[in-house]
Amino acid sequence: MSVQWSDLIAALALFLVLEGITPFLNPRGMKRAMARLLEVGDRELRIAGLGSMLVGLAVLYLVR
């Protein structure tokens, strides 16, 4: 399995587009979400990050 640099750059570009949607469409909501994020404990944040990574890997496995 050979990963092309263009695939990696395309994935990064798509990530940046998706990350930019919320602050562009709803900046106040994004600020509120970030403020609430400060109240979340480290353990819960790590669990959410792990869950997100696992879902992402599963989707990537199914797509590839």
PyMOL commands that set and color helices and strands:
alter all, ss='L'
color gray80, all
select helices_A, chain A and resi 5-25+27-37+42-63
alter helices_A, ss='H'
color red, helices_A
deselect
rebuild
show_as cartoon
